[in-house]
Amino acid sequence: MTLEAANEIFRTNNHLCRFSNDGRFLAFAFQGNLVIKNTGTFDTFLSFPFVDIIEYIEWSPDSEYILCATFKKAIIQVFSICYPDWRCKLTEGSVGLEQVTWAPDSRHIITTGDFNIQISIWSLESRSVTYIQNIKSSFSKVLNFSGDGKRLALVLNNGESNVALYKTKNWKISRKLICERLKSIDGISWSPNSDLLCIWSSDVIDSKLLIFSTASESLVGSYVPDEETKDCEYTKNEFSRKLKGINRVKWITGGQLLAVVGHGELIVLLNYLTWKPLLSLYHDPIIRENNYRTKVYKECVMQVKDSNKQPSLHNRHIMEEVNARPISLPVVKRDLISGNSLPEIDILEFSACGRYLATRHQSYPTTLWIWNILSDTIDYLILQNMITSVLWNPTGTSLLAFTETSNIFEWSPDSAACVPTPKRISVADARWHPHGKIAVLCGYNKAVIYFGQSCD
């Protein structure tokens, strides 16, 4: 993909810029102001003042409303695109504000209090509030909506942990799942079609994944790493490796595969019919001598002369394909990894088509693995700085990688390139327009609008 920068660079609060879901608008926050731009011309369409420094923004699913929040003061304000004079202010008070999001119907707002004390469901139409308590306080992702928006799954703790399913049309509990076979409940995840719910325990010694069907309201499958990893039809290494616990899971876009990540360097892809492993993806620190089906792109620095009358040298970053083997991947010292936890796979993103999987392991923070699930090949991006995030094009197979530097790294199935950012601003993340033709590159307090033609 070749990108051309728009002229405008605008100030933001810590990456706070979002496209509306219908693609018509771009919202960004700077200090206490919310600005809405038209994506056709990028002229300012609306501007709203907020009561404090804006810490969070989110569009409603139908793109008619946008909320702003300050977590320090536990205040939320909602603005309407169709009726700019309309206002709504929500205050959590002593409960505090840990998280806020829209319900799928775009007419309710869900907030969680500090330490997950309770969940508040605010109705914009009836101006009423519904409360749900006894939430498991140690659970990281509290709110889990099904893809069709009809159900909300919550992990409750009434002496013992269980999963409660709520209907979003009336916020009444419809089913409670008692997970006696799990030592603890450490994560849940809906399938893309909302028919299946995965529930797992992360304990390294006694990890287990259960799959419940909302159609039959019954347990339809299970996966135990120690028992099943050895049955993989294929592993990308010479000998079978076992998954160590279950750290996280990720559904492929179409729902036919479920990626299960352990606490080590292994990913297992499960078949959604048999719940048996199909592939085992191992993050080998060495690209070995006989591994010539892979492509390796490495960031290199060239010294280029300026074309003025008094030429001087400046550095130009490029991506070079490396054909030599073996290659040892750069390793980071453990004390440089944040926190006291063991290094793990912290980037796990499927492409929109589901054919490619991009991953990064904390032990090799400058390397990106791009797995081709169908052709059984891997592309590597070996960069000079730590990868902060990656982002797939929502309509194609191109990928952007960021290192919080003034260079962007673009990958497609045929090539990889390094593109300098406009005015050399450092970029750590980006937001794609829903149609995949425009992206906003985000620095800490700056953002840039990019236009380009996808190489897909």
N, C-alpha and C positions, 0 to 999 in steps of 0.2 A: 504494500500500500504506500502510495506517495502522498504526503501531507503538505498542504500549503497553509501557512499561518495567516489568520486574520490579523488585522492591524491592532485590535484592541487587547490590552492587558488590563485586567481589573482586580481590585483589592477584594479579598475575602477573609472571613474568619475561619482559619484552619480547615481548608478543603470544603467549606460549606457552599457547594454549588450543585444543583440537581436539575435535570431535564424533567419536564412533566411526562407522564406515561403516554399521553397522546402525541408527544413530540412537538407541540405548538409553542411551548415556553421553556425558558431557562431561568431558574431562580438562583440568586446568590445572596449571601448575607455578609454585610460588612459592619462591624460594631453593632449598633442598634437599629440598623436599617435593612429591610428586605426589599430587594429589587427584582422585578420580573421583566425579562426581555423577550421579545418576539423572535423566534428562531428563524423566521423568514428574512428579517432585515437586521436583527440584533439591536434594534432600537429599544429604548426603555418603554415598556408598556404600562407598568404600574410600579408604585413604590409605597411600602407600608412601614410606619415606625413601630418599633417594639419597645417594651417597657424597660429592657435592660440589654446587656450584651448578648447577642444571639449565640447559643451553643449548639443548636440542632435545628434542622429544617426537614420537612417531609411532605411530599405531595400526597393528596388523597388518590386512591386508585383510579377514580373517574376524572382526575385532573381539574376538578372544579374548586377545590379548596387546597390550602397549604397551611401547615402549622409551624410555629416557631416555639422554641422552648429554652428556658434557662434552668438548668438542673440545680444550681446553687440556691436559687430562690423558689424552686418548685412551681414555676409559673409557665403556662402554655397560652399562646394566643393563636386563634384560627382566623384566617382571612379568606374571603371569597373572590374568585377571579371574575365571576359574572356580576356580582353586586359588591363593588369595592367599598361602599360605605358600611357594609355589614361587618360586625365584629363579634368575637366570642372569646372570653377569657376564662381559663380554668386554673384553679389554685389548689394544690394538694395539701398545703399546710404542714402540720407537724409530722405527718407520715413521710414526707420527703418525696423526691422524684428520682427514681433510678433509671427508668426507661419509659418511652412514649412511642406509640405507633398508631396508625389507622387500622380500623377493622376493615375487612374486605368490602363492606357495603358503603363505605365512604361517608357514613352518617353517624358512626360511633368512633370514639377515641379511647384507646386502652392505655392506662398508665400503671406502672408498678412502683410501689413505695420502696424506700430504702430497705436493704437487706431482704427484699421480697416479702415484706410484711403482709401486703395485700395487693390485689389487683382491683383497679377501679375502671368501670366501663361507663363512659360518659356519652349520653345521647344528645346530639345536636338538635334533634327535632322535638323531643319531649322534655329536654332539659332535666332529665333524671339521671341518677347515678346508681349503678349496681355494683356490689362489692363481692369479691371472692377471696376467702382467706384460707389459711393453712397451706400456703404454697411452700414447697420445699425450698428452704432458704439458700442452700448450697448449690442449687441448680443454676447453671450458667445461662442457658437460653430458656427463659421462662415461657414465652409466648410461641406457640407452634400452630399456625393456621394450616388447614389443608389447602391444597392447590385450588380447589373449587370454591373456597371461602365459606363452606357450609359448617365446618367444625373447627373447634379450638381444643387442642390437647394440652393439658396441664399436668404437671407432676405435683401431687398433693402429699402432705405428710400428716396423717392422723394417727400417730403412733407408729405406723409403718407406711412406707412409700407405695403409692399406686398412681395410675394414670386415669384422669377423668376426661371424658369427651363431652364438650358443651356444644349445643346447637347455637349458631350465631344469629339465627332469626329471632330467638327469644332469650338466649343466654341461660338456658336451663340445661342441667346435666342430663345426658342421654344414655351414658354408659360409663361404668367404672371398671377398669381392667386391673385385676389383682395379679401381680407378677411374683408369685411365690417361688418360681424357678430361678429368679435373679437374686444375687446377693445384695445388690443395690440397683437403683435406677440412676444412671449417669447420663443418659441421652435418649432423645426420641427424634424421629424424622419421618415425615410423610412421603409417600411415593408421589411422583408428578401427577398421576391421575386421581389421587386422593383415595384410592381403594385400599391401600396398605399402610400400616403404621409400624415402623421399626422401633423397638425398645431394647436398650442394651445396658449391660454392666461392664465397667471398664477394668475391674479388678484383674491384675496380671495373672494371678493364680486361678481365679474362677470367673473368667469373662465369658459372656454369653450374649447372643443376639436373638431376640424373639420377633416374629412377624405376625401381626394380627390383621385379619381381613375385616373391613367395615361392612362389606356386603354380607358375608356369612356370619359376622360377629363371632369369630372363632380364631384360634391359633392355627396358622397355615404353614408355618415353617420355623426353623431355628438353625442357628449356626454356632458351633463351639470351635474356636481356633485350634486348640490342641488336637481335636479329633479330625478336623476337616482339611487343614492346609496340606497335608500329605497327599490328598486325593486330587490335587490340581492336575488338569489335563496338560498344562504347560507351565513351566517356570522360566523366567528370563535369567537363569543362573544354572550352574552345573549341578547343584544338588538342592534338594528340597529344604526350604527354610520355614520355620514356624512363626506364625503371627504371635506377637507378645501383647496380649490383652487387646482391648478395643478402645482406641482413643477417639475416633470420630468415624462417621460414615457419610457418603455422598452418592446420591442417585445420579445415574446418567440421564441426559435430557429426556429420552424417550421412556425411561423407567425399566428397560430390559436388563440392566446391570446395576449392581450396588457395590460401590467401592468401600471396602472396610480397611481402615488404617489402624495399625497397632502402635505400640510405643517404641518401635525400633525403626528399621529402614525398609519395611515391607508393606505393600498394599495388595490386598486380595480382592478380585472382582468376582462377585457371586452372580450366578444365574437366577433370575427372578422366578423361575418355575420350580426348579429343584432345590434352590438355596445351597447348591454345591459350588465350590470354587471352579472357575473357568481359567483364570489367569492369575499368576502371582508376579507382581512387579517389584523387583528388588533394586534399590538405589546403590548400585555397586560404585565404590569410590575410584575404581580403575576402569577405563575403557580399554578392553583387552586387545591383544594382537589380532585375533581372528574376528574381531567385531568391525567389519568394514561395511556392513549394511547401514550403519548409523551415520548421521551427519553431525559434525562438530563445528559449531561457529564460535570463534573466539574474538573477544574485543581486543583490538590492537590500536596503538597510537602511532600515527605518521606525522612527521614534521613537514609542513607545507609552507612554501614561500608566498608572501603576500605579493600582489600584482601592482603595488604602487612604485613610485620612482626610487624609494629607498626600501628595498625588500627586506622583510624580517621574517623569521620563522615562527609559526604557530602550530599548535598540536591539533590534529584532526583524528577523531576516533572513527574507526571502521570495523566491520565484522568480516573476518576472514575465515574461510572454510579450511579446517585442518585435516589433512589426510594421514598424517603419521600416527602410528600406534606402537606401543600403548600410551595412554594419557592418564596421568594421575590428577584427579580433581582437587582443587584447592580446598583445604580443610581449615576450619576456624577452631581456635582453642576453646575448650569448654567454658573457661571462666569468662569468655566474651559473650556467651549466650545469656540472654536476659533471664533472671530468676534462678532458682536452684533446681529446677526440673531438668530431666534428661532431655537431650536434643530430640526433636521429633519432626515429622512432616507437617509443616505449617501452611503450605500453599497447596491446594487441591482443587483444580478447576477444570471441568469438562467444557469443550467447545459446544457451540449451539447445535451442531449436527451430531454431537456425541461420539465422533470418531477419534478425537484427540483429547488427551488428558495432560494438563500442565501441572507439575509438582515441583516443590522445593523442600529440601531437608535442611534443618538448622545447622547441621554439621558442615554443610557445603552451601553457605548462604549466597555465594556468587554464581551458583550453577542452577540452571533451570532445565529439568527434564521435560520433554514433550513426547509423550507416548502415542504412537499410532496403534489403536486397539485392533484395527482390522488387518493391517499388513505386518504386524509384529516387528516394528522398527521404532527407533528412538532418535529424536533430534536433541542435541545439547546446545544450550547457550551458556558459554563460560564468560562471565563479565568481570570487570575489575573492581566493582563495588557491590555491596550487598543488595540483593533484589528486595525492594520494599513491597511491590505488588505486581500482579499481572492482570490483564483484562482482555477477554475474548471479544471480538466483534459479535454483536448480538444476532447478526444475520449472515455471517460468513465464517471462514476458517482462519482469519488473520488474528494475531495476538500482539498486544503491546506489553512490554516489560519496563519497569521503572526502577531506578536505583538512587533516587533523590539527588540526581546530578542534572547537569544541563544537557543530557543526552537521553533520547528515547530509543528503545530497541524494538524493532518490528520484525515479527516472524510470520512467514507464510509457508505452506507445504513445499514451496520451491526455493525459497531464499530467506535470508536474514539481513537486516540493515540497521545501521546506527544513524539516527537523525538528530541534529542539534535543535534545541528548543529556541524559540524566538527570544531575542535579547538575552539569551543565555540564562534564563531563569531556571532554578532547580525544581524538578517535577518529581513528586512521590507517588502520584495516583492520577486517575482520570475517570471521566464519566462519558459513556457512549450515548449518543442520541439513539432513540429506539430503532430508527431505520438504519443505523450503522454507517452513515456517511459523514457524520460530524462527531467530533470528540472535544471535550473540554479537559485540558491538562491542568492539574491542580498542584500548586506548590503550597508552602505553609500559609502564606498570606496573599498569594497571587494566583490568578487563573488565566488561561489563554484559550481562546476559541480556535479550533483547527478545522479546516475544510480539506477534503481529499477524496480521491477515488480509490475504492478498495481494490486490492489486487486479486480478490477472490474470483 
